[in-house]
Amino acid sequence: MRETLTHFLEHFPDIVTTLGILVGGLVLGLGLKLVVFGLLRAYNRHEGRPLFQSVEKHLSYASAFFFPVLVMSLLLPLVPLPPRPFEVLRRLTETALIISFAWGLVRTVSVAQDLVRHHYQLEQPNNLRVRKLFTQLQFVQKLVVSLIVFVAVGLVLMSFETVRRLGTGLLTSAGIASVIVGFAAQRSISNLLAGFQIAFTQPIRIDDVLVVEGEWGRVEEITFTYVVLRIWDERRLVLPLNYFIEKPFQNWTRSSAQLLGAVHLHTDYTLPVPAVRAELQRIAAAHPLWDGRVCVLHVTDSKERTLELRALVSATDAGNAWELRCAVREQLIGFIQQHYPHCLPRNRTEMVEGGGRFDPTAAG
């Protein structure tokens, strides 16, 4: 006990110096971070650049760890410790530096994504080119982040001698291991390849309107393994990537967002079709969602008791086409009810009495 106390007292000045250097490095690093981001904030108040706004938003917390650890690593040679404690401290500092740097790189990818999103607005009309870019961007972002994390973990593990020796031993059996992993991860690899195919051939894109499994919705997210479809009633349909390679589906915005909306009506044979056609043109011309391309009315079928009319109107996208169809259906039915109520679908009955035709006006 006395020897331990004596040893501690002998190295007490070195311990105090070490703590002072470490604390000083942390304080200096935090001060450097505050100065850098303070200047960015001040410059952004005058210029209002989206780059600086995104840097402050995504890199502020990561920099609060990276700058202090960086300064500590630079001051580490000044630490007066024996070789063994110094090596432990060096390993800890190196590991913290790798992790904080990887964190900063991941957040930098988010900064780049923000800049692209600011330059290309997904909400603008006729956004086919933007949706193509965003689909590729989302996949590339996930791939880059995965690579950064993978490399960072590898660097941390390989900094330890035991792990390096283990890795050398594993390399001798890499052929057998690759075969085993290949069979085990066959489905995952298939999904990854499907992700590459979807990202660059683009049968679907972010914000595309799809009809899948009888559900109508928009593509909300594309990951390495699955696609999230936002259904019209706020539900989410999650499908594996392979689904869009192997099975048929409807893409309503593949080459353009413009759509035709169909409205079917069943009326009596006595309805004057030209009058309804003129009313359809008046309704479409007065409606703000009609894009002016298509407005036609056809008699598409004649059944035993009714005529089938089909009105076609065009709109800029699926949502507007749905609203326009509902408005046209409602107003056409109202027009027929008001002006031609006798032309609504009806059943005719002819009564026969005593083998001859029965005249109901002569009865009684």
C-alpha positions in Angstrom: 0.0 0.0 0.0 2.8 2.3 0.9 4.7 1.5 -2.3 1.5 2.2 -4.4 1.1 5.6 -2.6 4.7 6.4 -3.2 4.5 5.4 -6.9 1.4 7.6 -7.2 3.0 10.6 -5.6 6.1 10.2 -7.9 3.9 10.3 -11.0 1.4 12.8 -9.7 2.9 15.7 -11.6 2.8 13.7 -14.8 -0.9 12.8 -14.2 -1.8 16.4 -13.5 0.0 17.5 -16.7 -1.7 14.8 -18.7 -5.2 15.9 -17.4 -4.3 19.5 -18.1 -3.3 18.7 -21.7 -6.4 16.6 -22.3 -8.8 19.1 -20.8 -7.0 21.9 -22.6 -7.4 20.1 -25.8 -11.1 19.5 -25.3 -11.6 23.2 -24.4 -9.5 24.4 -27.3 -11.4 22.1 -29.7 -14.8 23.3 -28.5 -13.6 26.8 -28.8 -12.5 26.2 -32.4 -15.9 24.6 -33.2 -17.7 27.6 -31.7 -15.6 30.1 -33.7 -16.0 28.2 -37.0 -19.7 27.8 -36.7 -20.1 31.3 -35.3 -18.5 32.7 -38.4 -20.7 30.5 -40.6 -23.8 31.7 -38.8 -22.8 35.3 -39.1 -22.0 35.0 -42.8 -25.3 33.1 -43.3 -27.3 36.0 -41.7 -26.0 38.3 -44.4 -26.0 35.9 -47.4 -28.7 33.4 -46.6 -26.9 30.6 -48.5 -28.6 27.1 -48.2 -25.1 25.5 -48.0 -24.3 27.2 -44.7 -27.8 26.5 -43.3 -27.4 22.8 -44.1 -23.8 22.7 -42.7 -25.0 24.2 -39.4 -28.0 21.9 -39.3 -26.2 18.6 -40.0 -22.6 19.1 -38.9 -23.0 21.1 -35.7 -23.2 18.1 -33.3 -20.7 16.0 -35.1 -18.2 18.9 -35.1 -18.6 19.3 -31.4 -17.0 15.9 -31.0 -14.6 15.9 -33.9 -12.8 19.2 -33.2 -12.0 18.4 -29.5 -10.8 14.9 -30.4 -8.7 16.3 -33.3 -7.0 18.8 -31.0 -6.4 16.1 -28.4 -4.7 13.9 -30.9 -2.4 16.7 -32.0 -1.5 17.5 -28.4 -1.0 13.8 -27.5 2.8 13.7 -28.0 3.1 16.3 -25.2 1.5 13.8 -22.7 4.3 12.7 -20.2 3.0 9.1 -19.6 4.9 5.8 -19.5 4.8 3.8 -22.8 1.9 1.4 -21.7 -0.6 4.0 -20.4 0.4 6.3 -23.3 -0.4 3.5 -25.8 -3.9 2.9 -24.2 -4.6 6.7 -24.4 -3.4 6.8 -28.0 -5.7 3.9 -29.0 -8.7 5.5 -27.3 -8.0 8.9 -29.0 -7.5 7.2 -32.4 -10.7 5.3 -32.1 -12.7 8.4 -31.0 -11.1 10.3 -33.9 -12.1 7.7 -36.5 -15.7 7.5 -35.2 -16.2 11.2 -35.0 -14.7 11.7 -38.5 -17.0 9.0 -39.9 -19.9 10.6 -38.2 -19.0 13.9 -39.9 -18.7 12.2 -43.3 -22.2 10.7 -42.9 -23.6 14.1 -42.0 -21.7 15.6 -45.0 -23.7 13.2 -47.3 -26.9 14.7 -45.8 -25.5 18.2 -46.6 -25.0 17.2 -50.2 -28.5 15.7 -50.4 -30.0 19.0 -49.0 -28.2 21.0 -51.7 -29.6 18.8 -54.4 -33.1 18.9 -52.9 -32.9 22.7 -52.7 -31.8 23.0 -56.3 -34.3 20.5 -57.7 -37.8 20.9 -56.2 -39.8 17.6 -56.1 -43.1 19.5 -55.7 -42.8 21.3 -59.0 -45.1 20.1 -61.9 -43.7 17.9 -64.6 -41.0 16.7 -62.2 -40.0 13.5 -64.2 -36.3 14.5 -64.4 -36.2 15.4 -60.7 -37.8 12.1 -59.6 -35.2 10.2 -61.7 -32.4 12.1 -59.9 -33.9 11.7 -56.4 -34.3 8.0 -56.9 -30.6 7.6 -57.8 -29.6 10.0 -55.1 -31.4 8.1 -52.4 -29.8 4.8 -53.4 -26.3 6.3 -53.7 -26.7 8.1 -50.3 -27.5 4.8 -48.6 -24.7 3.1 -50.4 -22.1 5.8 -49.5 -23.2 5.9 -45.8 -23.0 2.1 -45.6 -19.5 2.2 -47.0 -18.4 4.9 -44.6 -19.7 2.9 -41.6 -18.1 -0.3 -42.9 -14.7 1.3 -43.4 -14.8 3.1 -40.1 -15.7 -0.1 -38.2 -12.9 -1.9 -40.1 -10.3 0.8 -39.2 -11.3 0.7 -35.5 -11.1 -3.1 -35.3 -7.9 -3.4 -37.3 -6.2 -0.9 -34.9 -6.1 -3.8 -32.4 -3.4 -6.4 -32.8 -5.6 -9.3 -31.7 -8.2 -8.5 -34.4 -5.4 -8.1 -37.0 -4.1 -11.6 -36.2 -7.7 -13.0 -36.3 -8.3 -11.3 -39.7 -5.1 -12.9 -41.1 -6.3 -16.3 -40.0 -9.7 -15.8 -41.5 -8.2 -14.8 -44.9 -6.8 -18.4 -45.2 -10.3 -19.8 -45.2 -11.9 -16.9 -47.3 -12.9 -19.3 -50.1 -15.0 -21.5 -47.9 -16.4 -18.6 -46.0 -17.4 -16.8 -49.2 -19.3 -19.8 -50.4 -21.2 -20.2 -47.1 -21.9 -16.5 -46.9 -23.0 -16.5 -50.6 -25.6 -19.2 -49.9 -26.8 -17.6 -46.7 -27.1 -14.1 -48.1 -28.4 -15.1 -51.5 -31.7 -13.3 -51.0 -30.0 -10.1 -49.6 -27.5 -10.0 -52.5 -30.4 -10.5 -54.9 -32.2 -7.5 -53.3 -29.0 -5.4 -53.5 -28.7 -6.1 -57.2 -32.3 -5.4 -57.7 -31.7 -2.1 -55.9 -29.0 -1.2 -58.4 -31.2 -2.1 -61.3 -34.1 0.0 -60.0 -31.9 3.0 -59.2 -30.4 3.2 -62.7 -33.0 1.6 -65.0 -35.8 3.1 -62.9 -39.0 1.1 -63.5 -40.1 3.1 -60.4 -38.9 6.4 -59.0 -39.5 8.5 -55.9 -43.0 10.0 -55.9 -44.1 7.8 -58.8 -47.8 6.9 -58.7 -48.3 3.1 -58.7 -51.1 0.6 -58.6 -49.7 -2.5 -56.8 -51.7 -5.4 -55.3 -54.9 -3.5 -56.0 -53.6 -0.4 -54.0 -53.1 3.1 -55.4 -50.2 5.1 -53.9 -47.0 7.0 -54.3 -43.4 5.7 -53.9 -42.2 7.2 -50.6 -38.9 5.5 -50.0 -36.6 3.0 -51.8 -34.1 1.2 -49.6 -31.5 -1.5 -50.2 -34.1 -4.2 -49.6 -37.7 -2.8 -49.9 -39.9 -0.1 -51.3 -42.4 1.9 -49.2 -45.6 2.9 -51.0 -47.7 5.6 -49.4 -51.3 4.6 -50.0 -53.9 7.3 -50.6 -55.5 6.8 -47.2 -52.1 7.3 -45.4 -51.4 3.5 -45.0 -48.0 2.2 -46.0 -47.5 -0.8 -48.3 -44.0 -2.3 -47.9 -42.8 -4.5 -50.8 -39.4 -6.2 -51.5 -37.3 -4.8 -54.3 -37.5 -8.1 -56.2 -41.3 -7.6 -56.5 -40.8 -4.7 -59.0 -38.4 -6.8 -61.1 -40.4 -10.1 -61.2 -44.1 -9.0 -61.1 -46.2 -6.7 -63.2 -47.5 -3.4 -61.7 -49.0 -0.2 -63.0 -46.9 3.0 -63.1 -49.0 6.0 -63.9 -46.1 8.4 -64.0 -43.5 6.4 -65.9 -43.0 8.9 -68.7 -45.4 11.7 -67.8 -47.7 12.6 -64.9 -50.6 13.5 -67.3 -53.6 11.2 -67.2 -57.1 10.7 -68.7 -60.0 10.3 -66.3 -63.0 8.3 -67.3 -66.6 8.8 -66.1 -69.2 6.2 -66.9 -73.0 7.0 -66.9 -76.0 4.8 -67.5 -79.0 6.5 -69.0 -82.3 5.8 -70.8 -82.3 5.5 -74.6 -84.3 8.7 -74.9 -81.4 10.9 -73.6 -80.2 13.5 -76.1 -76.5 12.7 -76.2 -75.4 16.0 -78.0 -76.8 18.0 -75.1 -74.9 16.0 -72.6 -71.7 16.3 -74.7 -72.1 20.1 -74.8 -72.6 20.2 -71.0 -69.5 18.1 -70.5 -67.4 20.6 -72.5 -68.9 23.5 -70.5 -68.1 21.7 -67.2 -64.5 21.0 -68.2 -63.8 24.5 -69.5 -65.0 26.0 -66.3 -63.0 23.6 -64.0 -59.5 24.7 -62.9 -58.2 21.1 -62.9 -58.8 20.5 -66.6 -55.6 20.9 -68.6 -57.3 21.5 -71.9 -56.1 18.4 -73.7 -59.0 15.9 -73.9 -62.7 16.4 -73.3 -64.9 13.9 -75.2 -68.1 11.9 -74.7 -68.8 8.6 -76.3 -71.7 6.1 -76.3 -69.6 3.0 -75.4 -72.3 0.4 -75.0 -76.0 -0.2 -75.4 -77.5 -2.7 -73.0 -81.0 -4.1 -72.8 -82.4 -1.2 -70.8 -79.7 1.6 -70.7 -77.1 3.4 -72.7 -73.6 3.5 -71.4 -71.9 6.9 -71.8 -68.1 7.4 -71.2 -66.8 10.9 -70.6 -63.0 11.4 -70.9 -61.3 14.4 -69.4 -57.6 15.0 -69.0 -55.6 16.4 -66.0 -52.0 17.1 -65.1 -51.6 14.3 -62.6 -53.4 11.4 -60.9 -54.7 13.5 -58.0 -56.1 16.2 -60.2 -57.6 13.6 -62.5 -59.4 12.0 -59.6 -60.9 15.3 -58.4 -61.9 16.2 -61.9 -63.6 12.9 -62.5 -65.7 13.3 -59.3 -66.7 16.9 -60.3 -67.7 15.8 -63.8 -69.7 12.9 -62.6 -71.6 15.0 -60.0 -72.4 17.8 -62.4 -73.4 15.6 -65.3 -75.8 13.6 -63.1 -77.2 16.9 -61.8 -77.6 18.2 -65.3 -79.6 15.1 -66.4 -81.7 15.2 -63.2 -82.6 18.8 -63.8 -83.2 18.9 -67.5 -83.9 15.3 -68.5 -85.3 13.5 -65.4 -87.3 11.2 -67.6 -84.0 10.0 -69.2 -82.7 8.4 -66.0 -82.5 4.6 -66.1 -85.9 3.0 -65.8 -87.6 -0.3 -66.2 -90.6 -0.5 -68.7 -93.4 -3.1 -68.1 -95.9 -4.0 -70.7 -99.0 -5.7 -69.3 -101.0 -8.2 -71.4 -104.6 -9.3 -70.6 -106.5 -12.2 -72.2 -103.8 -12.8 -74.8 -104.1 -9.3 -76.1 -102.3 -6.0 -75.3 -103.7 -4.4 -72.2 -104.2 -0.6 -72.4 -104.1 0.8 -68.9 -105.9 4.0 -70.0 -109.0 2.0 -71.1 -109.3 0.1 -67.8 -112.0 1.5 -65.5 
